[in-house]
Amino acid sequence: MTRPHLHRLTPPTFSKLAATGLALALLTACASTGEQAETAAAPRTDTEQWTNRVKVDAHPDELLLAPHAEGLSPAQDQALDGFLRRWLEAEAREILISAPVGGPNSDVPGRMAFAARTRLVGMGAPATAVRIVGYDAGGAPNAPLKVGFLRYRASIPQCGGWDNVTATKDNKPYENYGCAVAANMAAQIANPEDLLGPRGSTPADAGRRDTVINKYRRGETTASAKEEQATGVVSKAIN
């Protein structure tokens, strides 16, 4: 009985096979990573697919003010008041005042920009939320002063096809399960920008924290003192 002929792997042949195996391993790893990424992006629940279909887009709400050497006109003051009301109702973040630069009278829009900021802050806008920037007007002599903010709108999914609600023989959710909840939540939220991410937290009150800790160490009550209106005392006002 003859023994089968065995081929010995020479060093060059072994190196080629090792390189081929390494390449296949890398391709397999890439394929696995891609599959995992697709799995992670896929909806985890039946209702999450509708939440992912809610789209939030930003649209500028902008006010254009013509430059005046004497400053803001009464009509512009009134327009800024209405603009601020819209900003407060939208619960928007930042108000951007863009003044044209590079024109023949660039100092006029600059003064108007500071006047518009003073007007908005005086009407209730936080000073930290109103910012002045410049934009290239291309040398236009009557380039307007731009006052604006980003207003966010949510596009909700269209629900329909309720004819199969009772078709539960397979114990599976019907086709539009979760669509109405996602659409109603997106339509009712005051500021759709909150759907993009949480808002930043306000800084801690260090003074109040030290007061509470010191009272706790002394064994005193840490609650704030009640005002007279919170005690339920009958008013002593003379009728």
SVG drawing of the C-alpha trace seen along z (x, -y; Angstrom):
<svg xmlns="http://www.w3.org/2000/svg" viewBox="-65 -111 76 113">
<polyline fill="none" stroke="black" stroke-width="0.4" points="0.0,0.0 1.5,-3.3 1.3,-6.3 -0.3,-9.4 2.1,-12.0 2.3,-14.9 3.2,-18.4 5.4,-20.3 4.7,-24.0 7.7,-26.1 8.2,-29.4 7.0,-31.5 3.8,-29.4 3.1,-29.5 3.5,-33.3 1.0,-33.6 -1.6,-31.4 -1.1,-33.3 -1.6,-36.6 -4.7,-35.2 -6.1,-34.1 -5.5,-37.4 -7.3,-39.2 -10.3,-36.9 -10.3,-37.5 -10.3,-41.2 -13.1,-41.0 -15.1,-38.9 -14.6,-41.4 -15.7,-44.2 -18.8,-42.3 -19.6,-41.5 -19.1,-45.2 -21.5,-46.3 -24.1,-43.8 -23.9,-44.9 -24.2,-48.6 -27.3,-47.8 -28.7,-45.8 -28.1,-48.6 -29.8,-51.1 -32.8,-49.0 -35.9,-49.6 -35.8,-47.7 -39.5,-47.7 -42.6,-47.8 -43.4,-51.3 -39.9,-52.7 -40.1,-52.5 -42.8,-55.3 -40.7,-57.4 -37.8,-57.2 -40.1,-58.5 -40.7,-61.8 -38.5,-64.4 -37.5,-67.7 -36.5,-70.6 -35.2,-74.1 -36.7,-77.1 -35.5,-80.7 -37.9,-83.2 -36.2,-86.4 -37.1,-90.1 -35.5,-92.5 -35.0,-96.1 -34.1,-99.0 -31.1,-101.1 -31.9,-104.6 -29.3,-107.1 -31.7,-108.2 -32.1,-104.7 -35.0,-102.3 -38.3,-103.7 -41.6,-103.3 -42.7,-100.7 -39.5,-98.7 -39.9,-98.9 -43.4,-97.4 -42.0,-94.7 -39.4,-93.7 -42.1,-93.4 -44.0,-91.0 -40.8,-89.1 -40.0,-88.7 -43.5,-87.3 -43.0,-84.7 -39.6,-83.8 -41.1,-83.3 -43.9,-81.2 -41.5,-79.0 -39.3,-78.5 -36.4,-79.1 -32.7,-79.2 -30.7,-82.1 -31.6,-85.4 -29.1,-86.4 -28.8,-90.0 -26.8,-90.2 -25.5,-93.7 -24.2,-94.3 -20.5,-95.2 -18.5,-96.5 -21.0,-99.1 -20.6,-102.8 -22.3,-103.5 -21.6,-100.4 -21.7,-102.4 -25.5,-103.0 -26.4,-99.3 -24.0,-98.7 -25.8,-101.3 -29.1,-99.9 -27.9,-96.4 -27.1,-97.5 -30.4,-99.4 -32.3,-96.3 -30.5,-94.2 -31.3,-96.7 -34.9,-96.7 -35.2,-92.9 -33.5,-92.6 -35.6,-95.4 -38.7,-93.5 -37.7,-90.3 -35.2,-88.4 -32.2,-87.2 -29.1,-89.1 -27.2,-85.8 -29.6,-84.8 -29.2,-87.8 -26.0,-87.9 -24.8,-90.4 -22.7,-89.2 -21.7,-90.8 -22.4,-89.6 -20.9,-90.6 -23.4,-92.8 -21.3,-93.0 -21.1,-96.8 -24.8,-97.3 -25.7,-100.7 -29.1,-99.7 -28.4,-96.2 -31.0,-95.4 -30.3,-94.5 -31.4,-90.9 -32.9,-89.7 -33.9,-86.1 -33.9,-82.7 -34.4,-79.1 -37.9,-77.8 -38.2,-74.0 -41.1,-72.0 -41.9,-68.3 -43.1,-66.3 -45.3,-63.5 -45.9,-60.2 -49.1,-59.6 -51.1,-56.8 -53.7,-54.7 -54.8,-51.2 -56.8,-50.3 -58.7,-47.4 -56.4,-44.8 -56.6,-45.8 -58.5,-42.6 -56.3,-40.3 -54.3,-39.0 -54.3,-35.3 -50.5,-35.3 -50.2,-37.3 -48.3,-40.1 -49.0,-43.8 -51.0,-45.3 -49.4,-47.4 -50.0,-50.8 -49.3,-49.9 -47.7,-52.9 -48.1,-55.3 -50.9,-57.4 -49.0,-57.8 -45.8,-58.9 -47.7,-61.4 -49.7,-62.9 -46.7,-63.3 -44.8,-65.1 -47.7,-67.3 -48.3,-68.4 -44.7,-69.2 -44.2,-72.9 -40.7,-73.0 -39.9,-70.2 -36.2,-71.0 -36.5,-69.0 -36.9,-65.9 -33.3,-66.3 -31.8,-66.2 -32.2,-67.3 -31.7,-70.9 -28.7,-71.9 -29.2,-71.9 -29.0,-75.2 -26.1,-75.7 -26.5,-74.6 -27.3,-77.1 -24.1,-76.9 -25.3,-79.3 -28.5,-77.4 -26.5,-74.1 -24.1,-75.5 -27.0,-76.7 -28.7,-73.4 -25.5,-71.4 -24.7,-73.8 -28.2,-73.4 -28.0,-69.6 -24.6,-69.5 -26.1,-71.6 -29.2,-69.4 -31.5,-72.1 -34.5,-71.9 -33.3,-72.2 -36.6,-73.3 -37.2,-76.9 -39.2,-79.1 -42.9,-79.3 -44.3,-82.7 -47.4,-84.1 -49.5,-83.3 -48.6,-79.6 -49.7,-79.3 -53.4,-79.6 -53.9,-82.6 -57.1,-84.6 -56.5,-87.9 -56.6,-90.9 -57.2,-93.4 -59.9,-96.0 -62.9,-95.9"/>
</svg>
